[in-house]
Amino acid sequence: MTTTPTTPSNNHQLSPAFPGRAPWGTASKLRAWQQAAMDAYLERQPRDFLAVATPGAGKTTFALTLASWLLHHHVVQQVTVVAPTEHLKKQWAEAAARMGIKLDPDYSAGPLSREYHGIAITYAGVGVRPMLHRNRVEQRKTLVILDEIHHAGDSRSWGEACQEAFEPATRRLALTGTPFRSDTNPIPFVEYAEDGEGIRRSVADYTYGYGDALGDGVVRPVIFLSYSGNMRWRTKAGDEIEARLGEPLTKDAISQAWRTALDPRGEWMPAVLRAADHRLTEVRKSVHDAGGLVIASDQDSARAYAKLLREITGTGPTVVLSDDTGASQRIEDFRTSQNPDDRWMVAVRMVSEGVDVPRLAVGVYATTVSTPLFFAQAVGRFVRSRRRGETASVFVPTIPTLLTFANEMEVERDHVLDRPKKGDEDDPYAEEADLLKEAEQEKDEDTGEQDQLPFEALESDAVFDRVMYDGAEFGMQAHPGSEEEQDYLGIPGLLEPDQVQLLLQKRQARQIAHSRKKPDSEADLLEMPAEKRPVVTHKELLEKRKQLNNLVGAYVHQSGKPHGVVHNELRRVCGGPPSAEATVGQIEARIAKVREWATRMK
């Protein structure tokens, strides 16, 4: 029998987010992408359907609307929702109840009470008793909603348990809002297809990326504020090392400098927290209930950051620790609070995915987790838009990996099953595999991290480095508390995306003009716009130097001039120190110049 595509109601057509924006989980109208995804599903009526939608876009509303349709048309008789955490399991049950679907979030075993339409469980729960859930699925026609489906690949046992439990299901709806896994554990019920290079990638049935959602006004634009600074630490061997965040460093040195910056006893974290609180105050002038979130690496750091915030603001923040039995209630209290003093929340990882606190508008990324999955999940806590013009601000250290993620917010990723058959140096996933495991742990276990890179943080300071927005970079370096820093922290909290871009351009132009009026002797920071001093890894810098030397070699052969003469001429024309000491921006300028010379000689 062919089923005629049917929309849940005739009034679901709506401009993507406005007007009539409904709160999360209560929508009586569908956004344009949700309606389009419904249409795509109802037209094909597939057994398996994978929907990829950016955090904050409304995957839950889409899934529950589809569940309601399938129940109403007797395609299924019950619903099972599988979520990553206990908190999200309860959140799903609450959202479903608001849409007339009753899910039991406390189900453990035995017959389900007749008052319920189904259950909400965790992936861990499925892993413990897969046959219990298989029996339930076999007894009645079931829709299984797999929220953040990449978690089904967290371990072989979870993946196998989901496969065993839900293989007989009548319908399966898989959801995800972030880039897929960095490892190659296959995800159950996800289709993979080979690309042009023979690499198997996940295939989504409907995709709604951050770029699409931003254009529709469904999510907030994100302003990233990056802070550099000098770090000094002592290694296990007793050597004292000093380095600056953002300079090309080895992998280990970047990790140690990063951890030094996040040490609450240094000056970097207090300066960044003061700047973030200043930014939150500015945002609150137009978004009165705006809140902030600090994402910490561990419990000790979280408590130390909370103490710093109390000293800065005069009020203690909400602290959420991942093994605290009251964590879910603390998040809920903060989410609904109307108290003007409830400005900040400090959390250890668990708020990074799925947890819905729409008033979060300012964030501090104070963790060393560096996978694209975790970064996207963390930033996803701040992008949920409630009204047009809201912006999100996220403070990050000047770490090449993080700045790359920030500049690639709109890049859509798939789960890749096949890695390049090369060494780790050429494998883009190798560095992230271990970090991903740490990023997805729900409790603060001893991961052995302290033994991998033993060191003692000695000293740190902070320097405002740049602002990143929509793939572009703005600003010159400035001291914390300076007029130049305040220019960027004081950007209004309500702006259209194009207004953000224009305002950042004006602020940078003003900063450059101001710096030109000062004598060179007063310039104690790097007086160069952000786009001319890109942050690169040590390996990338070496590649740029190699590229310059190769081009100079080719030009020497073409012109007959000695190598030294060509390099000196490039320094004279482009400025800067010898190549071994030059920044990547200076090297790129010399590459462009030598190419220009070579072209003229042809």
RODO-2510 file (C-alpha; in nm, 4 decimals, decimal comma):
residues 602
     n   res          X          Y          Z
     1     m     0,0000     0,0000     0,0000
     2     t     0,1328     0,3429    -0,0900
     3     t     0,1056     0,5991     0,1829
     4     t     0,0208     0,9504     0,0712
     5     p     0,2635     1,2051     0,2150
     6     t     0,0809     1,3882     0,4886
     7     t     0,1914     1,6779     0,7017
     8     p     0,1021     1,6688     1,0719
     9     s    -0,1186     1,9717     1,0315
    10     n    -0,1923     2,2414     0,7818
    11     n    -0,0527     2,5191     0,9988
    12     h     0,3011     2,3812     1,0230
    13     q     0,4358     2,5938     0,7415
    14     l     0,6464     2,8675     0,8969
    15     s     0,9383     3,0843     0,8063
    16     p     1,2471     2,9085     0,9426
    17     a     1,2445     3,0547     1,2925
    18     f     1,0392     3,3713     1,3129
    19     p     0,7766     3,4876     1,3860
    20     g     0,6048     3,2663     1,6417
    21     r     0,9197     3,0907     1,7591
    22     a     0,8108     2,8173     1,9987
    23     p     1,0168     2,7052     2,2989
    24     w     1,2144     2,3824     2,2721
    25     g     0,9964     2,0716     2,2678
    26     t     0,6655     2,2573     2,2600
    27     a     0,6343     2,3644     1,8985
    28     s     0,2860     2,3601     1,7516
    29     k     0,4376     2,4749     1,4253
    30     l     0,7298     2,3336     1,2349
    31     r     1,0228     2,5270     1,1034
    32     a     1,0957     2,5037     0,7348
    33     w     1,3725     2,2443     0,7735
    34     q     1,1603     2,0306     1,0077
    35     q     0,8733     2,0347     0,7579
    36     a     1,1096     1,9497     0,4726
    37     a     1,2552     1,6583     0,6730
    38     m     0,9004     1,5382     0,7530
    39     d     0,8097     1,5553     0,3847
    40     a     1,1207     1,3611     0,2881
    41     y     1,0391     1,0925     0,5442
    42     l     0,6707     1,0609     0,4644
    43     e     0,7340     1,0450     0,0922
    44     r     0,9629     0,7406     0,1225
    45     q     0,8434     0,5865     0,4524
    46     p     1,1864     0,4255     0,5121
    47     r     1,2613     0,1822     0,7883
    48     d     1,5831     0,3701     0,8727
    49     f     1,6224     0,7487     0,8514
    50     l     1,9277     0,9546     0,9543
    51     a     1,8689     1,3251     1,0202
    52     v     2,1748     1,5457     1,0749
    53     a     2,0847     1,8882     1,2114
    54     t     2,3066     2,1419     1,3831
    55     p     2,2759     2,1826     1,7630
    56     g     1,9915     2,4157     1,8514
    57     a     1,7995     2,3569     1,5282
    58     g     1,5201     2,1527     1,6874
    59     k     1,5913     1,7834     1,6240
    60     t     1,3773     1,6859     1,9226
    61     t     1,0685     1,8653     1,7945
    62     f     1,1134     1,7059     1,4515
    63     a     1,1534     1,3577     1,6000
    64     l     0,8558     1,3854     1,8354
    65     t     0,6323     1,5292     1,5631
    66     l     0,7223     1,2331     1,3434
    67     a     0,6615     0,9951     1,6354
    68     s     0,3192     1,1502     1,6880
    69     w     0,2322     1,1026     1,3202
    70     l     0,3456     0,7393     1,3189
    71     l     0,1490     0,6636     1,6365
    72     h    -0,1623     0,8412     1,5102
    73     h    -0,1557     0,6512     1,1794
    74     h    -0,0898     0,3184     1,3583
    75     v     0,2368     0,2651     1,1737
    76     v     0,3870     0,1980     1,5176
    77     q     0,2336     0,1179     1,8550
    78     q     0,5076     0,2360     2,0891
    79     v     0,8190     0,4566     2,1007
    80     t     1,1636     0,3931     2,2473
    81     v     1,4026     0,6881     2,2806
    82     v     1,7714     0,6134     2,3395
    83     a     1,9768     0,9071     2,4739
    84     p     2,3431     0,9459     2,5746
    85     t     2,2895     1,0469     2,9407
    86     e     2,0432     1,0184     3,2282
    87     h     1,9793     1,3921     3,2117
    88     l     1,8932     1,3814     2,8414
    89     k     1,6727     1,0775     2,8933
    90     k     1,4586     1,2764     3,1360
    91     q     1,4693     1,5805     2,9104
    92     w     1,3272     1,3731     2,6246
    93     a     1,0470     1,2416     2,8455
    94     e     0,9539     1,5962     2,9512
    95     a     0,9548     1,7221     2,5922
    96     a     0,7460     1,4271     2,4737
    97     a     0,4904     1,4884     2,7497
    98     r     0,4423     1,8455     2,6267
    99     m     0,3531     1,7001     2,2867
   100     g     0,1128     1,4407     2,4245
   101     i     0,3487     1,1431     2,4144
   102     k     0,4103     0,9806     2,7525
   103     l     0,7521     0,8155     2,7909
   104     d     0,8689     0,6403     3,1064
   105     p     1,2265     0,7626     3,1849
   106     d     1,2581     0,5285     3,4843
   107     y     1,1733     0,2013     3,3107
   108     s     1,3962    -0,0883     3,4185
   109     a     1,2143    -0,4150     3,3400
   110     g     0,8789    -0,5888     3,3156
   111     p     0,5523    -0,4805     3,1497
   112     l     0,5145    -0,1083     3,0782
   113     s     0,2215     0,0697     3,2411
   114     r    -0,0630     0,1313     2,9964
   115     e    -0,0505     0,5057     3,0588
   116     y     0,2779     0,5261     2,8656
   117     h     0,3405     0,5287     2,4906
   118     g     0,6952     0,4057     2,5400
   119     i     1,0200     0,4501     2,7300
   120     a     1,3327     0,6690     2,7360
   121     i     1,6598     0,4900     2,8120
   122     t     2,0350     0,5448     2,7767
   123     y     2,2822     0,3687     2,5483
   124     a     2,4465     0,2309     2,8601
   125     g     2,1110     0,0907     2,9701
   126     v     2,0687    -0,0849     2,6372
   127     g     2,4203    -0,2215     2,6690
   128     v     2,3373    -0,3843     3,0028
   129     r     2,0184    -0,5647     2,8918
   130     p     1,9848    -0,5724     2,5110
   131     m     1,7561    -0,8785     2,5076
   132     l     1,5053    -0,7097     2,7381
   133     h     1,4608    -0,4321     2,4832
   134     r     1,4617    -0,6717     2,1891
   135     n     1,1711    -0,8596     2,3460
   136     r     0,9764    -0,5352     2,3884
   137     v     1,0440    -0,4379     2,0253
   138     e     0,9345    -0,7806     1,8995
   139     q     0,6085    -0,7751     2,0939
   140     r     0,4758    -0,4469     1,9513
   141     k     0,5500    -0,2376     1,6430
   142     t     0,8116     0,0121     1,7664
   143     l     0,9687     0,3385     1,6552
   144     v     1,3206     0,3650     1,7987
   145     i     1,4659     0,7184     1,8173
   146     l     1,8439     0,7048     1,8543
   147     d     1,9512     1,0466     1,9816
   148     e     2,3117     1,1485     1,9064
   149     i     2,3551     0,8206     1,7240
   150     h     2,7353     0,8440     1,7220
   151     h     2,7267     0,7284     2,0854
   152     a     2,6193     0,3851     1,9641
   153     g     2,9773     0,3508     1,8406
   154     d     3,1352     0,4479     2,1732
   155     s     3,2283     0,0860     2,2346
   156     r     3,1832    -0,2360     2,0484
   157     s     2,9542    -0,3624     2,3241
   158     w     2,7202    -0,0612     2,2920
   159     g     2,7076    -0,0899     1,9142
   160     e     2,6426    -0,4614     1,9261
   161     a     2,3806    -0,4162     2,1988
   162     c     2,1907    -0,1564     1,9917
   163     q     2,2111    -0,3822     1,6880
   164     e     2,0793    -0,6786     1,8873
   165     a     1,8075    -0,4848     2,0705
   166     f     1,6627    -0,2839     1,7817
   167     e     1,7224    -0,4967     1,4727
   168     p     1,3517    -0,6084     1,4779
   169     a     1,2172    -0,2501     1,5135
   170     t     0,9491    -0,1397     1,2685
   171     r     1,1057     0,2057     1,2249
   172     r     1,4360     0,3580     1,3372
   173     l     1,5073     0,7322     1,3406
   174     a     1,8717     0,8280     1,4004
   175     l     1,9619     1,1839     1,5013
   176     t     2,2880     1,3712     1,5380
   177     g     2,3845     1,7341     1,5590
   178     t     2,7630     1,7232     1,5562
   179     p     3,0426     1,5874     1,3357
   180     f     3,0584     1,2137     1,3511
   181     r     3,3180     1,0129     1,5380
   182     s     3,6930     1,0482     1,4844
   183     d     3,7371     0,6723     1,5233
   184     t     3,6260     0,4027     1,2816
   185     n     3,3755     0,2142     1,4979
   186     p     3,0766     0,1590     1,2669
   187     i     2,7510     0,3110     1,3873
   188     p     2,4482     0,0789     1,3866
   189     f     2,1687     0,1437     1,1353
   190     v     2,3741     0,4078     0,9487
   191     e     2,4323     0,3611     0,5765
   192     y     2,7863     0,4002     0,4412
   193     a     2,8809     0,4641     0,0795
   194     e     3,2190     0,4911    -0,0925
   195     d     3,3274     0,8324    -0,2169
   196     g     3,5381     0,8951    -0,5272
   197     e     3,8531     0,7838    -0,3423
   198     g     3,7021     0,4589    -0,2167
   199     i     3,6577     0,5917     0,1380
   200     r     3,3344     0,4832     0,3066
   201     r     3,1389     0,7740     0,4539
   202     s     2,8090     0,7946     0,6368
   203     v     2,5069     0,8918     0,4283
   204     a     2,2411     1,1164     0,5811
   205     d     1,8804     1,1178     0,4610
   206     y     1,8384     1,4840     0,5581
   207     t     2,1039     1,7396     0,6556
   208     y     2,0542     2,0836     0,8052
   209     g     2,3931     2,2372     0,8784
   210     y     2,4990     2,5312     1,0923
   211     g     2,5397     2,7521     0,7832
   212     d     2,1828     2,6819     0,6728
   213     a     2,0477     2,7370     1,0241
   214     l     2,2422     3,0621     1,0606
   215     g     2,1040     3,1902     0,7319
   216     d     1,7518     3,1019     0,8460
   217     g     1,7924     3,2711     1,1835
   218     v     1,7395     2,9408     1,3654
   219     v     2,0752     2,9637     1,5484
   220     r     2,2855     3,2492     1,6792
   221     p     2,6017     3,3632     1,5047
   222     v     2,9092     3,2848     1,7167
   223     i     3,1803     3,5389     1,7926
   224     f     3,5014     3,3673     1,9069
   225     l     3,7358     3,5772     2,1217
   226     s     4,0859     3,4330     2,1355
   227     y     4,3458     3,5048     2,4051
   228     s     4,7194     3,4474     2,3767
   229     g     4,9896     3,5142     2,6362
   230     n     5,3278     3,3998     2,7688
   231     m     5,3404     3,0634     2,9466
   232     r     5,6213     2,9275     3,1639
   233     w     5,6366     2,5742     3,3023
   234     r     5,8814     2,3164     3,4380
   235     t     5,9136     1,9747     3,2762
   236     k     5,9659     1,6465     3,4576
   237     a     6,3371     1,6742     3,3765
   238     g     6,3485     2,0037     3,5639
   239     d     6,3834     2,2247     3,2552
   240     e     6,1980     2,5542     3,2572
   241     i     6,0324     2,6348     2,9252
   242     e     5,8671     2,9569     2,8151
   243     a     5,6440     2,9893     2,5107
   244     r     5,3658     3,2049     2,3761
   245     l     5,0244     3,0664     2,2870
   246     g     4,9757     3,0863     1,9131
   247     e     5,3424     3,0492     1,8205
   248     p     5,4396     2,7403     1,6196
   249     l     5,5219     2,4750     1,8795
   250     t     5,5579     2,0980     1,8870
   251     k     5,2527     1,8920     1,9797
   252     d     5,3787     1,8312     2,3350
   253     a     5,4758     2,1963     2,3880
   254     i     5,1314     2,3138     2,2716
   255     s     4,9691     2,0728     2,5173
   256     q     5,1856     2,1899     2,8073
   257     a     5,1446     2,5592     2,7246
   258     w     4,7684     2,5063     2,6975
   259     r     4,7513     2,3386     3,0378
   260     t     4,9631     2,6174     3,1857
   261     a     4,7139     2,8731     3,0555
   262     l     4,4211     2,6854     3,2145
   263     d     4,5932     2,6607     3,5536
   264     p     4,3712     2,8684     3,7881
   265     r     4,6779     2,9808     3,9868
   266     g     4,8200     3,1745     3,6923
   267     e     4,7066     3,5072     3,5479
   268     w     4,5614     3,3778     3,2202
   269     m     4,2377     3,2249     3,3536
   270     p     4,1462     3,5151     3,5875
   271     a     4,2027     3,7652     3,3037
   272     v     3,9910     3,5639     3,0577
   273     l     3,7135     3,5101     3,3148
   274     r     3,7060     3,8854     3,3872
   275     a     3,6835     3,9570     3,0142
   276     a     3,4068     3,6972     2,9701
   277     d     3,2101     3,8426     3,2614
   278     h     3,2496     4,1907     3,1117
   279     r     3,1159     4,0535     2,7835
   280     l     2,8223     3,8914     2,9649
   281     t     2,7378     4,2243     3,1298
   282     e     2,7324     4,3889     2,7872
   283     v     2,5098     4,1160     2,6410
   284     r     2,2714     4,1452     2,9376
   285     k     2,1965     4,5063     2,8454
   286     s     1,9807     4,3700     2,5613
   287     v     1,9346     4,0029     2,6615
   288     h     1,8472     4,0437     3,0294
   289     d     1,8585     3,6777     3,1365
   290     a     2,1742     3,5846     2,9395
   291     g     2,3965     3,3358     3,1175
   292     g     2,7540     3,2157     3,0905
   293     l     2,9136     2,8710     3,0996
   294     v     3,2716     2,7691     3,1765
   295     i     3,3535     2,4192     3,0471
   296     a     3,6305     2,2759     3,2678
   297     s     3,8528     1,9700     3,2259
   298     d     3,8111     1,8233     3,5750
   299     q     3,6437     1,8747     3,9099
   300     d     3,9371     2,0470     4,0805
   301     s     3,9639     2,3008     3,8011
   302     a     3,5872     2,3549     3,8010
   303     r     3,5883     2,4366     4,1730
   304     a     3,8878     2,6687     4,1310
   305     y     3,7200     2,8528     3,8403
   306     a     3,4038     2,8881     4,0483
   307     k     3,6097     3,0497     4,3255
   308     l     3,7623     3,2935     4,0743
   309     l     3,4169     3,3852     3,9419
   310     r     3,2924     3,4481     4,2945
   311     e     3,5842     3,6881     4,3471
   312     i     3,5167     3,8606     4,0127
   313     t     3,1367     3,8884     4,0347
   314     g     3,0692     3,8762     4,4075
   315     t     2,8290     3,5847     4,3539
   316     g     2,8991     3,2118     4,3511
   317     p     2,8213     3,0381     4,0196
   318     t     2,6261     2,7153     3,9730
   319     v     2,8748     2,4269     3,9757
   320     v     2,7836     2,1065     3,7895
   321     l     3,0067     1,8041     3,8424
   322     s     2,9511     1,4941     3,6333
   323     d     2,9275     1,2472     3,9229
   324     d     2,7050     1,4701     4,1377
   325     t     2,3599     1,3166     4,1903
   326     g     2,2060     1,6639     4,1935
   327     a     2,3671     1,7741     3,8653
   328     s     2,0514     1,7497     3,6541
   329     q     1,8496     1,9536     3,9018
   330     r     2,1214     2,2205     3,9190
   331     i     2,1168     2,2530     3,5407
   332     e     1,7368     2,2785     3,5416
   333     d     1,7390     2,5408     3,8178
   334     f     1,9934     2,7478     3,6273
   335     r     1,7994     2,7071     3,3020
   336     t     1,4766     2,8466     3,4468
   337     s     1,6254     3,0975     3,6922
   338     q     1,4988     3,4549     3,6839
   339     n     1,7447     3,5643     3,9523
   340     p     1,9711     3,8363     3,8062
   341     d     2,2600     3,7025     4,0151
   342     d     2,2483     3,3620     3,8418
   343     r     2,4987     3,4653     3,5781
   344     w     2,7452     3,1779     3,5525
   345     m     2,7559     2,8005     3,5478
   346     v     3,0786     2,5965     3,5680
   347     a     3,0571     2,2394     3,4424
   348     v     3,2765     1,9385     3,3786
   349     r     3,1988     1,8062     3,0302
   350     m     2,8416     1,6857     3,0859
   351     v     2,6876     2,0150     2,9708
   352     s     2,8730     1,9860     2,6412
   353     e     2,6114     1,7819     2,4584
   354     g     2,2349     1,7922     2,4298
   355     v     2,1637     1,9796     2,7514
   356     d     1,9266     2,2611     2,6728
   357     v     1,9865     2,5959     2,8460
   358     p     1,8706     2,8531     2,5881
   359     r     1,9828     3,1541     2,7907
   360     l     2,3513     3,0561     2,7643
   361     a     2,5104     3,3280     2,5514
   362     v     2,8730     3,3524     2,6700
   363     g     3,1128     3,0611     2,7076
   364     v     3,4704     2,9947     2,8158
   365     y     3,6354     2,6878     2,6626
   366     a     3,8599     2,5952     2,9563
   367     t     3,9332     2,2326     2,8693
   368     t     4,2157     2,0664     2,6759
   369     v     3,9829     1,8363     2,4802
   370     s     4,0625     1,9073     2,1154
   371     t     3,8377     1,6931     1,8957
   372     p     3,6038     1,8528     1,6403
   373     l     3,3177     1,6472     1,7857
   374     f     3,3572     1,7815     2,1383
   375     f     3,4265     2,1379     2,0250
   376     a     3,1100     2,1422     1,8127
   377     q     2,9080     1,9979     2,1004
   378     a     3,0467     2,2597     2,3390
   379     v     2,9778     2,5520     2,1061
   380     g     2,6345     2,4022     2,0406
   381     r     2,5349     2,4959     2,3974
   382     f     2,5417     2,8655     2,3009
   383     v     2,3838     2,8789     1,9559
   384     r     2,0169     2,8138     2,0375
   385     s     1,8366     3,1268     1,9206
   386     r     1,5259     3,2607     2,0955
   387     r     1,4800     3,5844     1,9030
   388     r     1,6368     3,7415     1,5993
   389     g     1,9587     3,9297     1,6565
   390     e     2,0994     3,7334     1,9510
   391     t     2,4710     3,6549     1,9293
   392     a     2,6867     3,4013     2,1118
   393     s     3,0385     3,4745     2,2399
   394     v     3,2884     3,1971     2,3126
   395     f     3,6315     3,2651     2,4671
   396     v     3,9115     3,0278     2,3604
   397     p     4,2886     3,0068     2,4015
   398     t     4,4953     3,0784     2,0903
   399     i     4,5517     2,7124     2,0028
   400     p     4,5834     2,6312     1,6279
   401     t     4,3448     2,3345     1,6462
   402     l     4,0699     2,5323     1,8213
   403     l     4,1038     2,8295     1,5879
   404     t     4,0708     2,5937     1,2915
   405     f     3,7501     2,4482     1,4386
   406     a     3,6178     2,7996     1,5040
   407     n     3,6814     2,9031     1,1454
   408     e     3,5158     2,5850     1,0130
   409     m     3,1880     2,6071     1,2049
   410     e     2,9900     2,5732     0,8827
   411     v     3,1808     2,2714     0,7483
   412     e     2,9621     1,9608     0,7299
   413     r     3,1327     1,6348     0,8268
   414     d     3,0480     1,2706     0,7817
   415     h     3,1606     0,9660     0,9742
   416     v     3,4548     0,8078     0,7917
   417     l     3,5083     0,4334     0,8262
   418     d     3,8354     0,4145     0,6327
   419     r     4,1452     0,6066     0,7348
   420     p     4,4354     0,6891     0,5036
   421     k     4,6735     0,3950     0,4950
   422     k     4,9714     0,6056     0,6043
   423     g     5,1605     0,6892     0,9192
   424     d     5,0180     0,8991     1,1985
   425     e     5,1763     1,2165     1,0608
   426     d     4,9441     1,2013     0,7603
   427     d     4,6407     1,0690     0,9422
   428     p     4,4088     1,3575     1,0369
   429     y     4,2319     1,1374     1,2920
   430     a     4,5334     0,9896     1,4715
   431     e     4,5892     1,2783     1,7114
   432     e     4,2236     1,2900     1,8111
   433     a     4,1442     0,9249     1,8772
   434     d     4,2581     0,9177     2,2406
   435     l     4,1162     1,2619     2,3149
   436     l     3,7764     1,1583     2,1830
   437     k     3,7611     0,8772     2,4375
   438     e     3,8336     1,1265     2,7155
   439     a     3,5844     1,3786     2,5773
   440     e     3,2969     1,1334     2,6001
   441     q     3,3588     1,0021     2,9510
   442     e     3,0713     1,0902     3,1787
   443     k     3,2694     1,0777     3,5022
   444     d     3,6017     1,2191     3,6055
   445     e     3,8062     0,9040     3,6064
   446     d     4,1832     0,8812     3,6355
   447     t     4,2763     0,8825     3,2663
   448     g     4,6498     0,8841     3,3259
   449     e     4,6756     1,2208     3,1497
   450     q     4,8918     1,3647     3,4267
   451     d     5,1453     1,0889     3,3665
   452     q     5,1603     1,1468     2,9918
   453     l     5,2826     1,5073     3,0095
   454     p     5,4086     1,5674     3,3647
   455     f     5,4875     1,9306     3,4258
   456     e     5,4498     2,2136     3,6734
   457     a     5,2795     2,5328     3,5638
   458     l     5,4879     2,8251     3,6869
   459     e     5,3519     3,1443     3,5340
   460     s     5,1054     3,2720     3,2757
   461     d     4,9651     3,5992     3,1517
   462     a     4,6883     3,6831     2,9056
   463     v     4,6807     3,8971     2,5934
   464     f     4,3697     3,9659     2,3864
   465     d     4,4641     3,8173     2,0491
   466     r     4,1828     3,8297     1,7935
   467     v     3,8130     3,7909     1,7159
   468     m     3,6944     3,5217     1,4750
   469     y     3,3597     3,5498     1,3029
   470     d     3,2179     3,3848     0,9920
   471     g     3,5568     3,2495     0,8838
   472     a     3,7314     3,5897     0,9103
   473     e     3,9678     3,7240     1,1762
   474     f     3,9792     4,0742     1,3229
   475     g     4,1808     4,2789     1,5699
   476     m     4,5337     4,3371     1,6919
   477     q     4,6748     4,2239     2,0215
   478     a     4,5810     4,4220     2,3321
   479     h     4,6349     4,4061     2,7069
   480     p     4,3445     4,2907     2,9289
   481     g     4,1518     4,5927     3,0521
   482     s     4,2771     4,8149     2,7708
   483     e     4,0525     5,0374     2,5622
   484     e     4,1309     4,8217     2,2585
   485     e     4,0096     4,5046     2,4321
   486     q     3,6967     4,6803     2,5611
   487     d     3,6125     4,7762     2,2027
   488     y     3,5535     4,4103     2,1206
   489     l     3,4038     4,3056     2,4530
   490     g     3,1510     4,5876     2,4209
   491     i     2,9898     4,4686     2,0972
   492     p     2,6094     4,4854     2,1464
   493     g     2,4338     4,1601     2,2356
   494     l     2,1627     4,2050     1,9719
   495     l     2,2932     4,2344     1,6144
   496     e     2,2089     4,0910     1,2741
   497     p     2,4901     3,8740     1,1285
   498     d     2,5892     4,1328     0,8670
   499     q     2,5960     4,4005     1,1371
   500     v     2,8417     4,1895     1,3393
   501     q     3,0783     4,1715     1,0412
   502     l     3,0548     4,5453     0,9721
   503     l     3,1080     4,6387     1,3360
   504     l     3,4145     4,4151     1,3688
   505     q     3,5650     4,5719     1,0572
   506     k     3,5101     4,9200     1,2026
   507     r     3,6600     4,8234     1,5388
   508     q     3,9697     4,6829     1,3712
   509     a     4,0109     4,9919     1,1512
   510     r     3,9886     5,2117     1,4614
   511     q     4,2424     4,9946     1,6431
   512     i     4,4879     5,0142     1,3505
   513     a     4,4452     5,3899     1,3213
   514     h     4,5077     5,4304     1,6950
   515     s     4,8252     5,2187     1,6826
   516     r     4,9676     5,4245     1,3964
   517     k     4,9565     5,7371     1,6120
   518     k     5,1864     5,5810     1,8717
   519     p     5,5679     5,5881     1,8415
   520     d     5,7182     5,2493     1,7557
   521     s     5,8944     5,2511     2,0925
   522     e     5,5574     5,2258     2,2685
   523     a     5,4447     4,9179     2,0758
   524     d     5,5053     4,6412     2,3317
   525     l     5,2670     4,4001     2,1566
   526     l     5,2617     4,2680     1,8016
   527     e     5,1154     4,5563     1,5985
   528     m     4,9707     4,3556     1,3122
   529     p     4,6065     4,2718     1,2190
   530     a     4,4947     3,9159     1,2887
   531     e     4,4539     3,8175     0,9240
   532     k     4,8238     3,8970     0,8657
   533     r     4,9449     3,6788     1,1552
   534     p     4,7708     3,3431     1,1067
   535     v     4,8082     3,0833     1,3800
   536     v     4,9725     2,7676     1,2490
   537     t     5,1264     2,4525     1,3866
   538     h     5,5019     2,3940     1,3931
   539     k     5,4625     2,1443     1,1091
   540     e     5,2684     2,3929     0,8954
   541     l     5,5342     2,6597     0,9494
   542     l     5,8071     2,4196     0,8411
   543     e     5,6077     2,3403     0,5276
   544     k     5,5772     2,7142     0,4485
   545     r     5,9532     2,7643     0,4925
   546     k     6,0183     2,4639     0,2687
   547     q     5,7810     2,6073     0,0065
   548     l     5,9615     2,9442     0,0169
   549     n     6,3034     2,7811    -0,0186
   550     n     6,1842     2,5744    -0,3146
   551     l     6,0458     2,8839    -0,4884
   552     v     6,3638     3,0779    -0,4182
   553     g     6,5638     2,7857    -0,5613
   554     a     6,3565     2,7900    -0,8790
   555     y     6,3962     3,1671    -0,9076
   556     v     6,7753     3,1374    -0,8562
   557     h     6,7893     2,8964    -1,1497
   558     q     6,5763     3,1348    -1,3556
   559     s     6,7546     3,4607    -1,2660
   560     g     7,1095     3,3452    -1,1999
   561     k     7,1239     3,5336    -0,8670
   562     p     7,2667     3,3599    -0,5565
   563     h     7,0273     3,2278    -0,2899
   564     g     7,1478     3,4736    -0,0279
   565     v     7,0926     3,7709    -0,2563
   566     v     6,7330     3,6644    -0,3309
   567     h     6,6503     3,6065     0,0387
   568     n     6,8003     3,9451     0,1357
   569     e     6,6048     4,1191    -0,1372
   570     l     6,2824     3,9535    -0,0183
   571     r     6,3540     4,0747     0,3374
   572     r     6,4218     4,4266     0,2102
   573     v     6,0990     4,4404     0,0082
   574     c     5,8659     4,2528     0,2445
   575     g     6,0282     4,3377     0,5785
   576     g     6,0864     4,1102     0,8749
   577     p     6,3664     3,8913     1,0125
   578     p     6,5487     3,6001     0,8411
   579     s     6,3282     3,3105     0,7288
   580     a     6,4170     3,0972     1,0306
   581     e     6,2656     3,3636     1,2598
   582     a     5,9878     3,4970     1,0336
   583     t     5,6174     3,4510     1,1090
   584     v     5,3987     3,2561     0,8726
   585     g     5,2419     3,5821     0,7503
   586     q     5,5866     3,7203     0,6625
   587     i     5,6812     3,3966     0,4868
   588     e     5,3564     3,3969     0,2856
   589     a     5,4256     3,7580     0,1787
   590     r     5,7706     3,6504     0,0535
   591     i     5,6207     3,3513    -0,1286
   592     a     5,3783     3,5840    -0,3093
   593     k     5,6599     3,8271    -0,3961
   594     v     5,9006     3,5670    -0,5380
   595     r     5,6153     3,4254    -0,7464
   596     e     5,5491     3,7754    -0,8770
   597     w     5,9159     3,8149    -0,9729
   598     a     5,9224     3,4775    -1,1471
   599     t     5,6083     3,5653    -1,3470
   600     r     5,7631     3,8916    -1,4697
   601     m     6,0682     3,7085    -1,6060
   602     k     5,8637     3,4744    -1,8258
***
